[in-house]
Amino acid sequence: MAYNYPDVHIHTFIDADSSDILGAVLRRVYVWMTLGLFITAGVAAFISASPLFQVLIGQPLIFFGLLIAELALVIGLSWGIKRLSTTTAISLFLIYAALNGLTLSTLFVVYTLGSVAFTFLACAVTFGAMSIIGYTTKIDLSKMGSFLLMGIIGLVIAMLVNIFWANSTLGWIVTFAGISLFLGLTMFDTQRIKRMTATALQQGDEDIEARLGILGALSLYLDFVNLFLFLLRLTGRRR
């Protein structure tokens, strides 16, 4: 999901006296990410308490169709962000957040409301801490990218295997591995957004700079949601 920008030292912001622009980009990232999370939570809560929920779980084709639509939107936003207008990119991101709310509505039926709320709060605190570390660290985290990608691929394979194997030990390994991976991705993506902004500023690419808020919001939104889901598997109380 990253642009193929050349590496730029993360302190370019200071050298270029562009800290105000960096701050504006990051504020836009977190505002859109937070809005996306609220839309997802609101849609999930509404659907879980409405007759539409029975339609959703009673028609597997609809559920899988929603998952395919979500995947298509993520790919479209990630690879087409350079060509999409800002308005279109925002619209697609908000639509994706709403669709995600539809598919996540089952959480309110599987888990108690209290455990969902507690896990969300714990996830928010943990996510915030990791994002701050990613922003402030002097260590170059770009080398983590390939390891995180391999980890995600391995995680997906293990989850698919466990669907058929249903081994509880593997299930716990997948849960803890997922938490670790998305903690790392939160730090990595935060620093990547900072680096991408530096590159855009250095290249005078003002148009792409305006869209970094949406791309960054999408990356961190995905990190947050997946971290939340794995934490919920660990701490959630089932009904």
C-alpha positions as CSV (number, residue, x, y, z in Angstrom):
1,M,0.0,0.0,0.0
2,A,3.0,2.3,0.0
3,Y,4.1,4.6,-2.7
4,N,7.4,3.9,-4.5
5,Y,9.0,7.1,-3.2
6,P,12.8,7.2,-2.7
7,D,14.0,7.1,0.8
8,V,14.1,10.4,2.6
9,H,15.5,11.0,6.0
10,I,12.7,11.6,8.5
11,H,14.3,14.7,9.8
12,T,13.8,16.4,6.4
13,F,10.9,18.1,8.0
14,I,13.1,20.1,10.3
15,D,15.6,20.9,7.6
16,A,12.8,22.0,5.2
17,D,11.0,24.0,7.9
18,S,7.9,22.0,7.1
19,S,6.8,20.9,10.6
20,D,3.6,22.8,10.3
21,I,2.6,20.9,7.1
22,L,3.6,17.6,8.7
23,G,1.4,18.4,11.7
24,A,-1.5,19.3,9.4
25,V,-1.1,16.0,7.4
26,L,-1.0,13.9,10.6
27,R,-4.0,15.7,12.1
28,R,-5.9,14.9,8.9
29,V,-4.8,11.3,9.1
30,Y,-6.1,10.9,12.7
31,V,-9.3,12.8,12.1
32,W,-10.3,10.7,9.1
33,M,-9.2,7.5,10.9
34,T,-11.3,8.4,13.9
35,L,-14.3,9.3,11.8
36,G,-14.0,6.0,10.0
37,L,-13.9,4.1,13.3
38,F,-17.0,5.9,14.5
39,I,-18.8,5.1,11.3
40,T,-17.8,1.4,11.5
41,A,-18.9,1.2,15.2
42,G,-22.2,3.0,14.5
43,V,-23.1,0.9,11.5
44,A,-22.2,-2.3,13.4
45,A,-24.3,-1.4,16.4
46,F,-27.3,-0.3,14.3
47,I,-27.2,-3.4,12.1
48,S,-26.9,-5.8,15.0
49,A,-30.1,-4.5,16.6
50,S,-32.1,-4.3,13.3
51,P,-33.9,-6.9,11.2
52,L,-31.2,-6.5,8.6
53,F,-28.9,-8.5,10.8
54,Q,-30.9,-11.7,10.2
55,V,-30.8,-11.1,6.5
56,L,-27.0,-10.6,6.7
57,I,-26.3,-13.8,8.6
58,G,-29.0,-15.8,6.8
59,Q,-27.5,-15.1,3.4
60,P,-23.8,-16.1,3.3
61,L,-23.5,-14.8,-0.3
62,I,-24.3,-11.3,0.9
63,F,-21.7,-11.5,3.7
64,F,-19.0,-12.8,1.3
65,G,-20.1,-10.2,-1.2
66,L,-19.5,-7.5,1.3
67,L,-16.0,-8.9,2.1
68,I,-15.1,-8.9,-1.6
69,A,-16.4,-5.3,-1.9
70,E,-14.2,-4.2,1.1
71,L,-11.2,-5.8,-0.4
72,A,-11.8,-4.1,-3.8
73,L,-12.2,-0.7,-2.1
74,V,-8.9,-1.2,-0.1
75,I,-7.0,-2.2,-3.3
76,G,-8.6,0.7,-5.2
77,L,-7.7,3.3,-2.6
78,S,-4.2,2.0,-2.1
79,W,-3.2,1.7,-5.8
80,G,-5.4,4.4,-7.3
81,I,-4.8,7.2,-4.7
82,K,-2.5,9.1,-7.1
83,R,-5.2,9.3,-9.7
84,L,-8.3,9.8,-7.5
85,S,-9.6,13.2,-6.6
86,T,-9.5,14.0,-2.9
87,T,-13.3,13.9,-2.7
88,T,-13.5,10.5,-4.4
89,A,-10.8,9.1,-2.1
90,I,-12.7,10.4,1.0
91,S,-16.0,8.9,-0.3
92,L,-14.4,5.5,-0.9
93,F,-12.8,5.5,2.5
94,L,-16.1,6.3,4.2
95,I,-18.0,3.7,2.2
96,Y,-15.3,1.1,3.2
97,A,-15.8,2.1,6.9
98,A,-19.5,1.6,6.6
99,L,-19.2,-1.8,4.8
100,N,-16.8,-2.9,7.5
101,G,-19.4,-2.0,10.1
102,L,-21.8,-4.3,8.3
103,T,-19.4,-7.3,8.5
104,L,-18.4,-6.5,12.1
105,S,-21.9,-6.3,13.3
106,T,-21.7,-10.0,14.4
107,L,-19.3,-8.9,17.2
108,F,-22.2,-7.4,19.1
109,V,-24.0,-10.8,19.0
110,V,-21.0,-13.0,19.8
111,Y,-19.4,-10.8,22.5
112,T,-20.9,-8.9,25.4
113,L,-21.2,-5.2,25.0
114,G,-19.1,-4.6,28.1
115,S,-16.2,-6.7,26.8
116,V,-16.4,-5.0,23.3
117,A,-16.2,-1.6,25.0
118,F,-13.4,-2.5,27.3
119,T,-11.4,-4.1,24.4
120,F,-11.9,-1.0,22.3
121,L,-10.6,1.3,25.0
122,A,-7.6,-1.0,25.6
123,C,-6.9,-1.1,21.9
124,A,-7.2,2.7,21.6
125,V,-4.6,3.2,24.4
126,T,-2.2,0.6,23.1
127,F,-2.6,1.8,19.5
128,G,-2.0,5.4,20.6
129,A,1.2,4.4,22.5
130,M,2.6,2.5,19.5
131,S,1.8,5.3,17.1
132,I,3.6,7.8,19.3
133,I,6.6,5.5,19.4
134,G,6.5,5.2,15.6
135,Y,6.4,9.0,15.2
136,T,9.1,9.9,17.7
137,T,11.6,7.0,17.4
138,K,15.0,7.8,15.8
139,I,15.2,4.2,14.6
140,D,14.5,3.6,10.9
141,L,11.6,1.2,10.9
142,S,11.5,0.8,7.1
143,K,13.6,-2.4,7.4
144,M,10.7,-4.0,9.3
145,G,8.4,-3.8,6.2
146,S,9.5,-7.1,4.6
147,F,9.4,-9.0,7.9
148,L,5.9,-7.6,8.7
149,L,4.7,-8.6,5.2
150,M,6.0,-12.1,5.6
151,G,4.4,-12.2,9.1
152,I,1.0,-11.2,7.7
153,I,1.2,-13.8,5.0
154,G,2.1,-16.5,7.5
155,L,-0.7,-15.3,9.8
156,V,-3.3,-15.6,7.0
157,I,-2.1,-19.1,6.1
158,A,-2.2,-20.2,9.8
159,M,-5.7,-18.8,10.1
160,L,-6.9,-20.6,7.0
161,V,-5.3,-23.9,8.2
162,N,-7.0,-23.5,11.6
163,I,-10.4,-23.1,10.1
164,F,-10.2,-26.7,9.1
165,W,-8.0,-28.0,11.9
166,A,-9.7,-26.1,14.7
167,N,-6.7,-26.5,17.0
168,S,-6.9,-24.4,20.2
169,T,-3.1,-24.1,20.6
170,L,-2.7,-22.9,17.1
171,G,-5.6,-20.5,17.7
172,W,-3.8,-18.9,20.6
173,I,-0.5,-18.7,18.7
174,V,-2.4,-16.9,15.9
175,T,-4.0,-14.5,18.3
176,F,-0.7,-13.5,20.0
177,A,1.1,-13.3,16.7
178,G,-1.6,-11.1,15.2
179,I,-1.4,-8.7,18.2
180,S,2.4,-8.5,17.9
181,L,2.2,-8.0,14.1
182,F,-0.3,-5.2,14.2
183,L,1.5,-3.4,17.1
184,G,4.6,-3.4,14.8
185,L,2.5,-2.3,11.8
186,T,1.1,0.6,13.8
187,M,4.6,1.9,14.5
188,F,5.8,1.1,10.9
189,D,2.8,2.8,9.2
190,T,3.1,5.9,11.4
191,Q,6.7,6.4,10.5
192,R,5.9,5.6,6.9
193,I,3.3,8.4,6.7
194,K,5.9,10.8,8.1
195,R,8.4,9.7,5.5
196,M,5.9,9.8,2.6
197,T,5.0,13.4,3.6
198,A,8.7,14.4,3.7
199,T,9.1,12.9,0.2
200,A,6.1,14.7,-1.2
201,L,7.2,18.0,0.3
202,Q,10.7,17.6,-1.1
203,Q,9.3,16.8,-4.6
204,G,6.9,19.7,-4.4
205,D,4.0,17.2,-5.0
206,E,1.3,19.3,-3.4
207,D,-1.5,17.3,-4.9
208,I,-0.4,14.0,-3.5
209,E,0.2,15.7,-0.2
210,A,-3.5,16.5,0.1
211,R,-4.4,12.9,-0.3
212,L,-1.8,11.5,2.2
213,G,-4.3,12.1,4.9
214,I,-6.7,9.5,3.4
215,L,-4.1,7.0,2.6
216,G,-2.6,7.3,6.0
217,A,-6.0,7.1,7.6
218,L,-6.8,3.9,5.7
219,S,-3.5,2.3,6.8
220,L,-3.9,3.2,10.5
221,Y,-7.6,2.3,10.4
222,L,-6.8,-1.2,9.2
223,D,-4.1,-1.5,11.8
224,F,-6.5,-0.4,14.6
225,V,-9.4,-2.7,13.4
226,N,-7.2,-5.8,13.1
227,L,-5.5,-5.1,16.5
228,F,-8.9,-4.7,18.1
229,L,-10.2,-8.0,16.6
230,F,-7.2,-9.9,17.9
231,L,-7.4,-8.3,21.3
232,L,-11.1,-9.2,21.4
233,R,-10.3,-12.8,20.7
234,L,-8.0,-12.7,23.7
235,T,-10.0,-10.7,26.2
236,G,-13.6,-10.7,24.9
237,R,-16.3,-12.4,26.9
238,R,-18.7,-14.4,24.8
239,R,-22.4,-14.3,25.3
